Amino acid sequence: MDETEAYVINVADWHRPFIEFLSYSALPEDKQAVAIIKRKSTRFKLREGELFYCALNETYFQCLAQSEAIEALKAAHQLEYQGVRKLFAHLLYKGFYWPTMEHDAKSYVQKCKPFQHYHHQIYTPATPLHPIEGP
């Protein structure tokens, strides 16, 4: 297992209950989970068997499972070893969503050794300073 994969919270497939509820009106036995699914399901839409999250501005984002989220993080971060904010924004721009994506992006970047090593380097060559002489 890659070092950067250890950050993802090990939970069950988070979007499966929403797909089952929207497809078949199936709900879990836990009353608290039922209340959460009913409340949050208004923000989700099902298109051709795929779950999408509808943001407040009516933008739709494809919901990713845990394994898909890991792959999306890897692919987006390896493009240019970007920081947390840029990685999160890039994932949103690509149209992806999962509930813990901001936290996962932060954890992924923190555990990326090449990024931590090189992101503080100054790439401009050193030049001598030119003193300013007064009148």
Beta strands, then each sheet from edge to edge (+ up, - down):
strand 1: 44-47
strand 2: 50-54
strand 3: 60-63
strand 4: 96-97
sheet 1: 1+ 2- 3+ 4+
end
